[in-house]
Structures are given as structure tokens and as C-alpha cells.
Amino acid sequence: MQLTHPSFPLLSLQECILSGIMSVNGKKVLHMDRNSYYGGESASITPLEDLYKRFNLPGTPPESMGRGRDWNVDLIPKFLMANGQLVKMLLYTEVTRYLDFKVIEGSFVYKGGKIYKVPSTEAEALASSLMGLFEKRRFRKFLVYVANFDENDPRTFEGVDPKKTTMRDVYKKFDLGQDVIDFTGHALALYRTDDYLDQPCQETINRIKLYSESLARYGKSPYLYPLYGLGELPQGFARLSAIYGGTYMLNKPIEEIVIENGKVVGVKSEGEVARCKQLICDPSYVSDRVTKVGQVIRVICILSHPIKNTNDANSCQIIIPQNQVNRKSDIYVCMISSAHNVAAQGKYIAIASTTVETADPEKEIKPALDLLEPIEQKFVSISDLFAPTDLGTESQIFISRTYDATTHFETTCDDIKDIYKRMMGSEFDFEEMKRKKNDIYGEEELQ
């Protein structure tokens, strides 16, 4: 039996989203996965017993952890920016109809061993204990400048050239001190390192605007999280793809990617070849076409208490800027709880992650774990990060990047847009997409 499909994703979240977008755009899609669940590395594990098995922990979870089936633990924790790219993709594809989201209660930043709420509005800036009085005024002025900044209106630039002036110079212009620069660059603009300081400031200003606009939508924090865990996202896109005629096959061992004259023509599974014109897959399927670019350590922690100094929030994000702990890259913590239907009543899941820089990763992540004590149970994983060496121009094999240490989806969406551009030869444009969708399916059906 031979199946012919133009696009053929092997699953992780990027592949699921792309298959949904391609299906909506009228492409014929077949989706295969060697796992029995959707989403590969971005899956949520349930029941809790399965998480113990996955990490080779002896025995079963203690009774104090409640019922195993009340747990849904993300292997890779990430939040969605309320105004960010992934939410736009969800709205565009209408996957939102399959998902319920909750706002994350707070965003915090680490300074001198303590955590503080991230101030991102004028009122919060003036009330924050992160800064002294004069610093607050200067930071408030900076926030007003960013809010009014419009890259299409030079009158809002105040002498700054968005394409030339570095962010370091913009901070100087407002006379902001090192601690304020740390939390602005890492907790608002969400950079992982300080490389951005010497880049043109436009990207950073847009990132801070995205944070503020996302925060303005719901007020508590700029982040959203789906009830029942992130595993709901790939499932939502799988349903979407199916509605538009996509075919899904789980539990399909991938024996071989069939190449003819340097180009992919199909995938062999259980003796049959499914033919295709293009293939999207994660790095685990094509080890000869990717290169290792680093490692990430993630520690999943089960707690019986909210994190200290967060106002007893049932969910939050904490960013530890690298300067605060003498590192090159930030450390992230995201915490969710039974309020999100991912843990038993009264329990909390906190996940700490960072890019590995030394031969002792567990020591590197200690500042985050110290904030979480006492910890009931820990699950530690160290994963290799891969990037494609083959961009797919000739082979038509399009490979996604491994998830990084960040606790939001913006970098994952950049990867999706990059793959889309390589596959389609044009930029991913939401407005253009809407028009195409109307052309194919008609306005009426989309109301």
C-alpha cells in the first residue's frame, strides 16, 4: 500500500502546529509518530506512576501524592504570552475552541538571593521594592518611552535610531542601573543572555511592548497556561488537522526515511512506504542531519506548598538573571498546581531549567531549587540541544530545533516560522493566512 501526501510531519509540538497550519492552507497531510501519545518531547505525562517509570525511580508514588490520574506533568514547561505568536497561531487556526486557559498569577525576578514581583506598568514601577525612589522615576520614564514608541513614527524616537542605537545606549539615555537593566532585559524582554545589549534596540523595545501588552490583557501576568497541561496543545492541532482532512497514525515505528536523488520521497513503516513530497520532523528522527548545540537541565519538583514570597500564588514564573548568579545564561522556574488540573489537590509542580555551562549541571540549577524548598520529589533530566545542519532546500526534509531552556513559547514560534519559510518560500504572515483561508473555505464557514 502506498499513501501519497505532500506534507508529512513526524511529531513534536512544532510539527503538530505546522501540520495544522498546512491543513488549513489546503495541503494534504499525513502525521506519523513512533509514540503512543501526541507531542513527543512536549507531552504531558499521566498518571504519576508513568512519570516515576520514565525517570526510573524505584517503587510507586507515596499515598500523600493523591491519585496518580490527577497528575498531568509537562516534560518541558512553557507558558504562552497572552499577546504572543503562539496565541495568534491558536486564534488563526481556531484551535482555541478545544482548549481552556488560565492566567498565570505572577511573574517574579531574582535579585540578591530574594524574589520580587516584576514591575511592568508605571504604577507597579512606583510601588516596587526592587528599586530606590530615583531609580523608580527613571524606570517609569523608560516605560512611558517604550509604550509610546512606534517604529513607523520617528517623532516617538527621541533621538534614538531603532536600527542603529544599541540597547546599552538606550539604558544609558535613561540612566538605568545594573539591577534594572538585568530585570528589564531578562524578565521583560526575556533575553537569555546579555548579547542583546550591543544589538540595535528595536527588537528589545518590541519585546518589552509585547510583555506590557500581554500583561494589559489580563492584569496578573502576561502568561497563559492550558488546563490539563501542555499536552493539550499538540492534541488540539491534531484535531484541527483531522477536520481539514489530515490523517494521524500513532504508535508507528519509523524504519527508514526514503531518499531518492538526494530528495525525500517517503517514509517506511512496518514494511510499507508512505510517499510524500516534503517531510517535517524533530531531530530524533534524523541524527545525521543535525548538530549538537548545547544541553539543558530540567528539574521537575513536586511541592506541597506554594513558593515562598510569591503571595501564595497557585502559579508563577521566576527568572534568575545570569548576572545575579555569575552565569552566562538565565535560570527559569515555572510553577503550576492543582488549579490547572495537572496535580492532586494541594500539590504544586515547579520546574526549574537552564542551559548547561559546566560539568556539574545540578550545581548550576541549585539557586532555583533553593527557592523551592522543601521539595517532596525531584525528577532530573539533562537533554542535548540539536539544530538542523540540513535546511531542507534540496532534501525537502525540514527539521525543528530542540526546545531551549526558556519558559515561554516565543523561540518555538520563531522556529515554526523559520520552517514555514523554508518549506513555502515565503514569510509566515497571519493576515495573508486569513485571506487564503477565506479563499479556500469561504467567509461563511469561518463565522
C-alpha positions as CSV (number, residue, x, y, z in Angstrom):
1,M,0.0,0.0,0.0
2,Q,1.3,3.5,-0.8
3,L,0.0,6.7,0.5
4,T,0.8,9.9,-1.2
5,H,0.9,13.1,0.9
6,P,2.6,16.3,0.1
7,S,3.5,17.1,3.7
8,F,4.4,14.5,6.3
9,P,5.3,15.6,9.9
10,L,6.9,13.3,12.5
11,L,5.7,14.8,15.8
12,S,6.7,17.3,18.3
13,L,4.7,20.5,19.0
14,Q,6.3,22.4,16.1
15,E,5.3,19.6,13.7
16,C,1.8,19.5,15.1
17,I,1.3,23.2,14.7
18,L,2.8,23.2,11.2
19,S,0.5,20.3,10.2
20,G,-2.5,22.2,11.4
21,I,-1.5,25.3,9.5
22,M,-0.7,23.3,6.3
23,S,-4.0,21.5,6.6
24,V,-5.9,24.8,7.0
25,N,-4.0,26.1,3.9
26,G,-5.4,23.2,1.8
27,K,-2.3,20.9,1.9
28,K,-2.8,17.1,2.3
29,V,-1.1,16.0,5.5
30,L,-0.2,12.6,7.0
31,H,1.1,12.6,10.5
32,M,3.1,9.7,12.0
33,D,4.5,9.2,15.4
34,R,6.5,6.4,17.0
35,N,5.0,7.2,20.4
36,S,1.5,6.3,21.6
37,Y,0.8,9.9,22.5
38,Y,0.9,13.3,20.7
39,G,3.6,15.9,21.1
40,G,6.9,14.0,21.5
41,E,9.0,15.9,24.0
42,S,6.3,18.4,24.6
43,A,3.9,15.8,26.0
44,S,2.3,15.8,29.5
45,I,2.7,12.6,31.4
46,T,-0.2,10.9,33.2
47,P,-0.7,9.1,35.5
48,L,2.0,10.0,38.0
49,E,3.2,6.3,38.1
50,D,4.3,6.8,34.4
51,L,6.5,9.7,35.4
52,Y,8.2,7.6,38.1
53,K,8.8,4.9,35.5
54,R,10.1,7.4,32.9
55,F,12.7,8.6,35.3
56,N,13.5,5.1,36.6
57,L,12.5,5.9,40.2
58,P,12.1,2.8,42.3
59,G,8.7,1.9,43.7
60,T,5.4,3.8,43.2
61,P,4.4,7.4,44.3
62,P,3.6,7.6,48.0
63,E,-0.1,7.9,49.1
64,S,0.5,11.5,50.1
65,M,0.7,12.4,46.4
66,G,-3.0,11.5,45.9
67,R,-4.5,9.7,42.9
68,G,-2.0,9.1,40.1
69,R,-4.6,10.0,37.4
70,D,-5.0,13.5,38.9
71,W,-1.5,14.3,37.6
72,N,-0.5,15.7,34.2
73,V,3.1,16.6,34.3
74,D,4.8,18.5,31.4
75,L,8.2,17.2,30.4
76,I,9.0,20.7,29.0
77,P,7.4,23.5,30.8
78,K,6.4,26.6,28.9
79,F,3.8,29.4,29.2
80,L,2.1,31.3,26.4
81,M,2.5,35.1,26.1
82,A,-1.1,36.4,26.1
83,N,-0.4,38.6,23.1
84,G,2.4,36.4,21.7
85,Q,2.9,34.4,18.5
86,L,1.5,31.1,19.7
87,V,-1.8,32.6,20.9
88,K,-2.1,34.3,17.4
89,M,-1.5,30.8,15.8
90,L,-4.1,29.3,18.1
91,L,-6.6,32.0,17.2
92,Y,-5.9,31.9,13.5
93,T,-6.3,28.1,13.3
94,E,-9.3,28.3,15.8
95,V,-7.6,25.6,18.0
96,T,-8.8,27.8,20.9
97,R,-12.1,26.0,20.7
98,Y,-10.5,22.8,22.1
99,L,-8.6,24.5,24.9
100,D,-9.2,26.3,28.2
101,F,-6.6,28.7,29.5
102,K,-5.8,30.2,32.9
103,V,-3.8,33.3,33.5
104,I,-0.5,32.7,35.4
105,E,-0.8,34.6,38.7
106,G,2.6,36.3,38.9
107,S,5.9,37.0,37.2
108,F,8.9,37.3,39.5
109,V,12.6,38.2,39.3
110,Y,15.5,37.2,41.5
111,K,17.8,39.8,43.0
112,G,20.4,39.3,45.7
113,G,19.0,35.9,46.8
114,K,15.4,37.1,47.0
115,I,12.5,37.2,44.6
116,Y,10.4,40.3,43.7
117,K,7.4,40.8,41.5
118,V,8.4,42.1,38.1
119,P,7.2,45.7,37.7
120,S,5.9,46.3,34.2
121,T,3.4,49.1,34.5
122,E,4.0,52.7,35.7
123,A,2.0,52.0,38.9
124,E,3.9,48.8,39.7
125,A,7.2,50.5,39.0
126,L,6.4,53.2,41.6
127,A,5.3,50.6,44.2
128,S,8.2,48.1,43.6
129,S,10.7,47.4,46.3
130,L,13.2,46.4,43.6
131,M,14.4,50.0,43.2
132,G,15.1,53.1,45.1
133,L,13.0,56.3,44.6
134,F,15.1,58.0,41.9
135,E,15.6,54.7,40.1
136,K,11.8,54.2,40.0
137,R,11.3,57.6,38.4
138,R,13.9,56.9,35.7
139,F,12.4,53.4,35.1
140,R,8.9,54.9,34.9
141,K,10.1,57.4,32.2
142,F,11.7,54.5,30.3
143,L,8.4,52.5,30.4
144,V,6.5,55.6,29.1
145,Y,9.0,55.9,26.3
146,V,8.6,52.2,25.3
147,A,4.8,52.4,25.5
148,N,4.8,55.4,23.1
149,F,7.5,54.1,20.8
150,D,6.2,53.4,17.3
151,E,8.7,52.2,14.7
152,N,6.7,53.9,11.9
153,D,6.7,57.3,13.6
154,P,10.1,59.0,14.0
155,R,8.6,61.6,16.3
156,T,8.5,58.9,19.0
157,F,12.2,58.0,18.8
158,E,13.6,60.9,20.9
159,G,16.9,60.9,19.1
160,V,17.2,57.1,19.1
161,D,17.7,55.2,15.8
162,P,15.9,51.9,16.3
163,K,18.0,50.2,13.6
164,K,21.4,51.6,14.9
165,T,21.3,52.7,18.5
166,T,22.2,49.8,20.8
167,M,20.1,48.9,23.8
168,R,23.1,49.6,26.0
169,D,22.9,53.2,24.8
170,V,19.1,53.4,25.4
171,Y,19.6,52.3,29.0
172,K,22.3,55.0,29.3
173,K,20.0,57.6,27.9
174,F,17.6,56.9,30.8
175,D,20.4,56.4,33.3
176,L,19.2,53.0,34.4
177,G,21.4,51.0,36.9
178,Q,22.6,47.4,36.5
179,D,19.8,45.7,38.5
180,V,17.1,47.5,36.5
181,I,18.9,46.6,33.3
182,D,19.0,42.9,34.5
183,F,15.3,42.6,35.1
184,T,14.3,44.7,32.0
185,G,16.4,42.6,29.6
186,H,15.7,39.2,31.2
187,A,12.3,39.4,32.9
188,L,10.5,41.8,30.5
189,A,12.3,41.4,27.1
190,L,13.0,37.7,28.0
191,Y,16.6,37.5,26.7
192,R,18.6,34.5,28.0
193,T,22.0,36.2,27.8
194,D,23.3,39.8,27.6
195,D,24.3,39.6,23.9
196,Y,21.3,41.8,23.1
197,L,22.9,44.9,24.8
198,D,25.1,45.6,21.8
199,Q,22.4,44.9,19.2
200,P,20.1,47.6,17.7
201,C,17.4,48.4,20.2
202,Q,14.3,47.9,18.0
203,E,13.9,44.2,18.8
204,T,14.3,44.8,22.6
205,I,11.8,47.6,22.6
206,N,9.2,45.5,20.7
207,R,9.8,42.6,23.2
208,I,9.1,44.9,26.2
209,K,6.0,46.2,24.4
210,L,4.8,42.6,23.8
211,Y,5.3,41.9,27.6
212,S,3.3,45.0,28.6
213,E,0.5,44.4,26.1
214,S,0.2,40.8,27.1
215,L,0.1,41.9,30.8
216,A,-2.6,44.5,29.9
217,R,-4.9,41.8,28.6
218,Y,-5.4,40.0,31.9
219,G,-3.6,42.1,34.6
220,K,-2.0,39.4,36.8
221,S,0.9,38.4,34.5
222,P,1.4,38.2,30.7
223,Y,1.4,34.4,30.7
224,L,-1.4,31.8,30.0
225,Y,-1.4,28.1,30.5
226,P,-3.8,25.4,29.2
227,L,-5.9,23.4,31.7
228,Y,-4.7,19.8,31.8
229,G,-1.2,20.7,30.7
230,L,0.7,21.5,27.5
231,G,0.0,18.0,26.1
232,E,-3.4,19.6,25.2
233,L,-1.7,21.8,22.5
234,P,-0.5,19.2,20.1
235,Q,-3.8,17.3,20.6
236,G,-5.7,20.5,19.7
237,F,-3.7,20.8,16.5
238,A,-4.1,17.1,15.7
239,R,-7.9,17.6,15.9
240,L,-7.7,20.6,13.7
241,S,-5.6,18.8,11.1
242,A,-8.1,15.9,11.1
243,I,-11.1,18.3,10.5
244,Y,-9.3,19.6,7.4
245,G,-8.6,16.0,6.1
246,G,-5.2,15.3,7.8
247,T,-4.5,11.7,8.7
248,Y,-2.9,10.6,12.0
249,M,-1.0,7.5,12.9
250,L,0.3,7.0,16.4
251,N,2.5,4.0,17.5
252,K,4.1,3.8,14.1
253,P,7.7,2.7,14.2
254,I,9.7,4.7,11.6
255,E,12.1,2.3,9.9
256,E,13.6,4.5,7.3
257,I,13.3,7.9,5.6
258,V,13.4,7.0,1.9
259,I,15.6,9.3,-0.2
260,E,15.9,9.3,-4.0
261,N,18.4,11.5,-5.8
262,G,19.1,13.4,-2.6
263,K,15.4,14.2,-2.0
264,V,12.9,12.7,0.4
265,V,10.2,10.6,-1.4
266,G,8.6,8.7,1.6
267,V,8.8,7.1,5.0
268,K,8.9,3.4,5.6
269,S,7.0,1.9,8.5
270,E,6.1,-1.7,9.2
271,G,7.2,-2.7,5.6
272,E,5.0,-0.1,3.9
273,V,6.2,3.2,2.3
274,A,4.0,6.3,2.7
275,R,5.1,8.6,-0.1
276,C,5.5,12.3,0.4
277,K,6.9,15.5,-1.2
278,Q,8.0,17.2,2.0
279,L,8.8,15.9,5.5
280,I,8.8,17.8,8.8
281,C,10.4,16.1,11.8
282,D,12.2,16.6,15.0
283,P,16.0,15.9,15.4
284,S,15.5,12.5,16.9
285,Y,14.4,11.0,13.5
286,V,17.4,12.3,11.5
287,S,20.6,12.2,13.7
288,D,22.8,12.5,10.6
289,R,21.3,15.9,9.6
290,V,21.6,17.7,12.9
291,T,24.4,19.1,15.2
292,K,24.5,19.3,19.0
293,V,24.5,23.0,20.1
294,G,24.3,22.6,23.8
295,Q,22.4,21.0,26.7
296,V,19.6,21.9,29.0
297,I,19.0,20.7,32.6
298,R,15.4,20.5,33.8
299,V,14.3,19.5,37.3
300,I,10.6,18.7,37.9
301,C,9.8,19.2,41.6
302,I,6.7,18.2,43.4
303,L,5.9,20.5,46.3
304,S,3.1,20.6,49.0
305,H,3.3,24.4,49.3
306,P,3.3,27.5,47.1
307,I,6.7,29.1,46.5
308,K,7.8,31.5,49.3
309,N,7.5,35.2,48.7
310,T,5.0,34.9,45.8
311,N,1.9,35.8,47.8
312,D,0.9,32.2,47.9
313,A,0.3,32.2,44.1
314,N,-1.0,29.0,42.7
315,S,1.1,29.6,39.5
316,C,4.0,31.8,38.7
317,Q,7.2,32.3,36.7
318,I,10.5,33.2,38.3
319,I,13.5,34.4,36.2
320,I,17.0,34.4,37.7
321,P,19.1,36.7,35.5
322,Q,22.5,35.3,34.8
323,N,24.4,38.3,36.3
324,Q,22.7,37.6,39.7
325,V,24.4,34.1,39.9
326,N,27.6,34.7,37.9
327,R,26.4,32.8,34.8
328,K,26.2,33.4,31.1
329,S,22.5,32.2,30.8
330,D,19.4,32.7,32.9
331,I,17.7,30.1,35.2
332,Y,13.9,29.7,34.9
333,V,11.3,28.4,37.2
334,C,7.7,27.9,36.3
335,M,5.1,26.7,38.8
336,I,1.6,25.4,38.3
337,S,-0.7,23.5,40.6
338,S,-4.0,21.6,41.1
339,A,-5.7,24.8,40.0
340,H,-4.7,23.8,36.4
341,N,-5.9,20.2,36.7
342,V,-2.3,19.0,36.5
343,A,-1.7,17.9,40.1
344,A,-3.5,16.4,43.0
345,Q,-5.4,18.7,45.4
346,G,-3.0,20.9,47.4
347,K,0.1,19.9,45.3
348,Y,2.3,22.1,43.2
349,I,4.6,21.3,40.3
350,A,7.7,23.6,39.9
351,I,10.1,23.0,37.1
352,A,13.5,24.7,37.0
353,S,15.5,24.8,33.8
354,T,18.7,26.4,32.4
355,T,21.3,26.0,29.7
356,V,24.2,23.8,30.9
357,E,27.5,25.7,31.2
358,T,29.7,23.3,33.4
359,A,30.4,19.7,34.0
360,D,28.1,19.9,37.1
361,P,24.6,20.9,35.9
362,E,22.9,20.1,39.2
363,K,25.1,22.6,41.0
364,E,24.2,25.2,38.3
365,I,20.5,24.9,39.0
366,K,20.8,25.0,42.8
367,P,19.8,28.7,43.2
368,A,16.4,27.8,41.7
369,L,15.9,24.7,43.8
370,D,16.8,26.6,47.0
371,L,13.8,28.9,46.3
372,L,11.5,25.8,46.2
373,E,12.5,24.0,49.5
374,P,11.2,21.8,50.9
375,I,10.9,19.6,47.8
376,E,8.9,16.4,48.1
377,Q,10.2,14.6,45.0
378,K,12.6,15.6,42.2
379,F,12.9,14.3,38.6
380,V,16.1,15.4,36.9
381,S,16.8,15.3,33.2
382,I,19.7,16.6,31.1
383,S,18.8,16.9,27.3
384,D,21.0,17.6,24.3
385,L,20.0,20.6,22.2
386,F,20.1,20.0,18.4
387,A,19.8,22.3,15.4
388,P,19.5,21.2,11.8
389,T,22.6,21.1,9.6
390,D,20.3,20.4,6.6
391,L,17.9,23.3,5.9
392,G,15.8,21.2,3.5
393,T,16.4,23.2,0.4
394,E,17.5,20.1,-1.6
395,S,16.3,17.2,0.6
396,Q,12.8,18.7,1.4
397,I,13.4,17.4,4.9
398,F,12.6,20.2,7.4
399,I,13.9,19.7,10.9
400,S,12.8,21.5,14.0
401,R,15.1,22.7,16.8
402,T,15.1,21.1,20.3
403,Y,13.3,23.1,23.0
404,D,15.5,25.5,24.8
405,A,15.5,26.4,28.5
406,T,13.1,29.3,28.2
407,T,9.7,29.1,29.9
408,H,7.7,30.7,27.1
409,F,6.9,29.7,23.5
410,E,8.3,32.7,21.6
411,T,11.5,30.9,20.5
412,T,9.5,27.8,19.5
413,C,7.3,30.1,17.3
414,D,10.3,31.6,15.7
415,D,11.4,28.1,14.8
416,I,7.9,27.3,13.3
417,K,8.0,30.5,11.2
418,D,11.5,29.6,10.0
419,I,10.5,26.1,8.9
420,Y,7.4,27.5,7.2
421,K,9.5,30.0,5.3
422,R,11.9,27.2,4.2
423,M,9.0,25.0,3.1
424,M,6.8,27.5,1.4
425,G,9.4,30.1,0.2
426,S,7.5,33.0,1.8
427,E,7.2,34.6,5.2
428,F,4.6,33.4,7.7
429,D,2.1,36.2,7.6
430,F,-1.1,36.0,9.8
431,E,-3.1,38.4,7.7
432,E,-2.2,36.7,4.4
433,M,-3.1,33.4,6.0
434,K,-6.6,34.6,6.9
435,R,-7.1,35.7,3.4
436,K,-6.0,32.4,2.0
437,K,-8.2,30.5,4.4
438,N,-11.2,32.6,3.3
439,D,-10.4,31.9,-0.4
440,I,-10.3,28.1,0.2
441,Y,-13.2,27.7,2.6
442,G,-15.3,30.8,2.1
443,E,-16.2,33.5,4.6
444,E,-19.4,31.9,5.8
445,E,-17.9,28.7,7.2
446,L,-15.4,30.7,9.3
447,Q,-18.0,32.8,11.1
